[in-house]
Amino acid sequence: MSGELPDTAAFTLPGPAIARETAEGWSQWRTTRHGFTPAPRLSLAQWRTLSPRQRVLHDLHRAATHANLPIQETPMSARVARVMGSRLFNNALKHKPTTRAGLMINGGGYQGKTETVCEIAAAFEDQWLDLHQQINPHAVPGTRDLHAAVAYVQTPVTASPKSVCQAILDFYGALHKGMTLPQLLHAVRGSLYDHATKVLILDDITRLRMHREADQDALDLIRALMSMHLTLVLVGVGIPASGLLREGRRDRATGQVVFAQPRHARTFTDEAATQTERRFDLIDLDPFRYDTPQTIAAWVTHLAGIEDNLRLLRAEPGMLTDGAMPEYLFRRTGGIVGLLERLIEDGAAHAIDTGAEQLTTDLLDTIAINLGNLARRDTTAGEIPDIPPRPAPSSGKSSKRRNTVFDDHGGTSGDQPTASTA
């Protein structure tokens, strides 16, 4: 932006949070997910020409920009996108009455599994609905035409086959009070068919505990869902070792997960489990690494993408990518994208608040990575990562809060950001 003032009317505060766990909420999120307009880029000199009110609004818009950084493709997420995108379309185009192969997306907490999977599924649904002119091909003439090509369901924290079925029915707004498990499965099958669902995402699937008495119920649930001619996508932390589909290991030659066979005598249940296991491909969504020139370059490229979306008035090219900063940021976050996003977001807010208007290692040393409200996270399922310790702040460093109180005459108490003082 050169010489122009920001359009304050273009920025509006967000409304109620969108719940993707309902058909209406998912549709709203899907159609608006790329609708946020970031703050315009202003130099420090341009910022100083704004009126006091314009400065406040522009700073608020900048804060919103940093809180809504766009999802960036990583080498790991690109691999997931290639396999998952191809699988969704191939399965959706099948006319054969065979069971569709499913996917398991595995990775640690805060590694971007949910957002990666949802973005891929939303892109598929955009194209699928366009192919059908937004019309449900299963709809009966004269009835309400509901088309939900993708269903996103979060596994309840206290999970069981029954509660998972209830969560699926809640996505469609279907009644389920007092139903037995067979009745719930029947209702789930009806909702999936009536809404022409092609993809069912079960997030945090490893919350589904495989206690001995529930093994058969869990297996029956998975098999029932896979028989619905849709693509079942299971997302979770430590899926191969969770016991959900038995203990597994990755075959180095094929890259596929091989599940261990039980030591006891095989039963019908074992045979069914083996058939189910063979119908899933597992893809790992790993954190960044920092041990080869290629992995370091990928990390620096990711940081460059973040830097390009920041709106700090004293930011210099290479703020996140030059010198010791890439290694510092990796050490602070362990290469986990969710922790990096939180550190950058909080650091940018502090830089605006104090008038520093740039990110430095000294400033970031003062920021503790705080993951906020974790009530919906299951600590026993590995959904909360270990956070690397914060370095001790440099001695003698302090920062002043910028005064944003203006007098009626547009006084100079907030005319410019005040940098951190030693």
N, C-alpha and C positions, 0 to 999 in steps of 0.2 A: 504494500500500500504506500503510495507516495502523494503527500499533500492532501489526502482526504481525511475527514473525520469519521469515526466509527458511527454506524447506523444503530443507535441505541434501541430503536423500535424493533429491530430484527431479533433481539435477544429476549426470550421469555423464560421465566423460571419454570422448572419441571413440574409436571402435575403429579398425581398419585403414582406410586411405583407400579410398574406393569408386572403382573404375575403370569409367567409363562406356563404355569401348571394348569391352566384352563384353556379351552379351545379359543375363547374370545381373547384372552390375554396373549396367547401365542400369536394369533393373527395380528393383533395390534402391534406387538413387538416386531414381528416379521416385516410388516409394511412400513414401520417407522424407524427401523434399526439404523439406517444411514442418514437420518433426517437432521441430525444436530449440525448447526452451523458454528464453526469455531470463531473465536474472536479475531478481528482483523489484526494484522501485524502493524504495530506502531513503534517508531523509534522513541527514544527518551525525549528528543526535542519535540516530536509531534504530541507526545503525551502531555508535555508541559503547556501546549497551546489549548488544551481542553478546559472547559469550565469545571468547577469543583464537582458538580453533579455528573458531568460526563466522565470524569475520572473515576468516580465511585462505580458508575455503571460499567465502564470498561474493565475495571479491576474485577468486578463481579463476573463479567463475561469471561475474563481470562481464567478465573478460578474454576468456572464451569467447564472451560476447555480442557484444563488440566485434569479435572475429575472425570472427563469423558474421552480420554485418549482413545483413538481408533485401534481396533485389533490389527496387529501386524502379522503377516505371514512369517513363520520361522521355518528353517529346514525340517524341523520335526512336525509342525502342523501341516506343512506342504505334503509330507508323506501320508499323513492321515487323510488329507483332502483328496489325494489321488486315489487311494484305495476306497475310501468311503463314498466319494462321489460316483465312481464307476460302479460300485456295488449297488447303490441305491437305484440308479437308472437301469442297470441290467436286470435287477430283480423286478422293478416296476413294469418293465416291458415284457416279462415272461408271460406266456399263455399256458404253459404246462402246469398241471396240478401238483407239481413237486414242491417240497419244502424249500423255501428260500434260505440261502446261507446267511448267517448273521455275522455281526462284528462285535468284538470286545475292544473298547478303547481303555487302555490301562496307563496309569501314571500316578505320581504323587500328588499331594494336596497343593492347590494354588499354582498348578502348572498349565492352566488354561484349557483343560479337557472339556469342560462344559461349554465354554464360549466357542471353542473350535468346532465341536460337534454341532452345536445349535446353528452356527453360521453356515456350515456345509448343508445341514438339513433345510435351512430356510432358503438357501440358493436353489436347492433341488425343488422345493415346493413352489417357489416363484415360477420356475420353468414348467413344472408339471401342471399347475393351475392354468398357465397361459396356453398350454397344449389343449386343455379341455375347455377353454373359454370360461374358466372359473366355475364350470358346472359339474356337479357330482354325477359321474356316469352311471352310478347305481340308483339314482333317484327315481322314485315312482311318480309318474305324472299326477299332478294335483296335490302332492305332499310337499312339506317344507324341504328345501334343497340345502342340506348341510354337507359341506365338503371340508374335511380336515385331513389333508394328505399326510401331515406329520402330527404325531402326538408326543408331547414331551411330559414325562412323569418323573418326579423326584421320589425315590424310594423313601418311605417314612423312616425316621430315626429308629423307632421301635418297629422293626420290619418283620413281617411274616408273609407267607403267600396270600393270606386273606387281606392284609392291609395293603399289599401292593395292588391287588385287584380293585380294592376300594379306591385307591389313588387314581388308577386308570379310569374308573367310572366317574370320579370327580372331575377329571379333565373334560369329559363330555357333558357334565351336569346330569348324569343318570342316577336314579335312585338305587340304593343298595341296602338299606337298613334291614337287618334281620336275616340276610341271605346266608346260606351255607356256602362252603367253598365251591362245590359243584355248581350251585346257582350263580355264584359270582363269576366263575369262569364262563358260564353260558351267557351271562349279561355282557361280559367283556367282549366275547366273540361277536355278539350282536352289535355292540357300539362300534367296534372296529370296522365291521362290514357296512353298517348303515352310513358311516361317514367316509367310506372309501379310503380308509387310512392305509398308506403304503409304507410308512416308517413309524416304528414305535421305539422311542428312546427311553430307556430306564436308567436314570442317573443315580449315582451313588449306590450301585447294585450290591456292593459288598456289605451294605447294612443288612442284607438278607442273610441271617445266620443259618449255617448248616448244622444245627443240632441234630442229633441222631433221630429223634422222633419226627423231625420236620423234613428230613432229606427227601422222602418220596413226594411230599407236597410241593417242595421247591422245584424238584425235577418235573413234576406234572405241570406246574405253572409254566415253566420255560417251554416245555414241549407243546403245550396247548397254544401258547402265543406264536411259536414258530410254524404251527400248522395253519395259520391264518393267511398265508400267501402275502406276507409283508416282511420287511426287513427289520429284524430285531437288533437294536444297537444297545449293548450293555456298557455303561461307563462306570469306572470305579477305580479304587486304589488297591493295588496288589491283588488283582483278580486271579492270576494263576495260583497263588499261594493261599487264597481265601477259603478253598474247600468248596466253593460254589459249584464248580464242575471238576472237583478233585484237584489234588496237587498237580502242578504242571511245571515243565521246564522247557526252555527254548532250544530247539534243535539248531545247532550252528550251521548245518549244511543247508537246511531249507528255510530257516527263519521262522518256522511255525512252532506253536506251542504243542508239546507232546505231554499228554496226561498220563500219570502213573496208573497202572492197573492194580486193583485191590488184591491183597494177599489171600483173602479168604475165598471160598468157593464162589464162583460167579452165579448170579441169580438173574431173573428177568429184569430187575431194577438195574443191575450192572450193565446188561446189554442195552437197555434204553438210554442209560447215561452215556455209554460209549458212542451211540448213534448221535446223541445230542452234541457231544463234544466235537465230533468231526464236522459239524455244520457251522462252526464258528472259526473266524480268523481273528487273531489277537494282534493289535497294533499298539506299540508303546509310544506314549507322548512324553519324552524325556526332557529334563531341564537342559539348558545350555551347558557346554563344557568349555574348558579353557586350558587345553593341554596340547593342542596342535595348531599350526598356522591356520588351518582351515576352520577349526572351531573358534579360534580367537577372531578370525575375520568375520565369521557369522555373528558373533556377539557384538562386534563393533558396528556391523551393518544394522543390527537391531537397535543399538543405541542411537545411531544416526537417524533412524526413522522416528524415534521418540523425540530427539532433539528438534527435528523439523516441525514437530507439532506443539512445542512449547512456545509460550508467549511472554517471555521475560525481557524487560526493557534493556538490560545490560548484557544480554546473552551474546557471546562471541561464537563464531564458527568453531566447531571442535570442542564445545563446552563439555560434552559427554564422551567424546571419542579420542581426544588427544591426551598425551602424557600418561600419567598414572591413573586417570579416571576410569578407563575400562576395567583395569584389574581391581581397582578399589570397589567399583560397583559389583563386580562378580564376587568379591570377597564378602561384601555386605549381604548379598542375596543368594549365593550359591547357584546362580544361574536360573533361578526360579522366576518365571515371568510375573507371577502374581505379587511376589515380594518386591521385585524391581518396580512394578507399577505403583505399589503403595509408598515405597521410599521416594520415588520421583514426585508423586502427587503431593505428599506431605512436605517434601523439600521445596517444591515450587510455591506452595502456599506460604511457607515460612519466608521464602525469598521475597515474595510480594509484600508480606506483612511487615517485614523489617526494612524494606527498601533496598535490600541487597541486589535484587533483580537479576541474579545469576546463581547457578549451582556450582559450588566448590566443595572439595573434600572437607574443609573446615566447617562449612555450613551443614553438610550432610552428617558430619560427626555428631551434631546436636540432635539429630532426628532418630528416634527409636521407631523401629518398624512395629506398628500396632495394627493387628488384624481386626480390631473392633469387635462387634458383637458376634460371638461364635455359637449362639444358642442353636442354630440349625446345622452345626457341624458335629460330626460324630468323632470324638477324639480316639475312640477305640478302633475305628476303621481306618486310621491313618489319614484323615481328611485335613489335619492341621500339620503343616511341616515344621521341622525344627528351624528356628530363626537364628542365623549366625549372630554372635555377640556384637554389640555396638562398640566401636573404638571409643576410648576416652577422649572427650573434646580437648582440643589444644588449650593449654593454659593461657590465661589472660584474654581469651576471646569472649566477647559478649555482643549482643545485638540489641538495637533499639527498635521499638515498635513505631511504625510510621504513624504520624498524627493525621487522621482523616476527618477531623472536625473542622468545618469551614465556617467562616463568619458570613454575615448577610451580604457583604460586599465582595465575596470571592477572594478572601484574604490569602496570604501566602504560606499559612501554616502547613499546607500539604502540597506546595508547589512542585516539589520534586521528591523522589524516593531518597531516603537517607541510608547510605550504605552502612554495613556493619562497621563498628569502630573497635579498634584494638585497645 
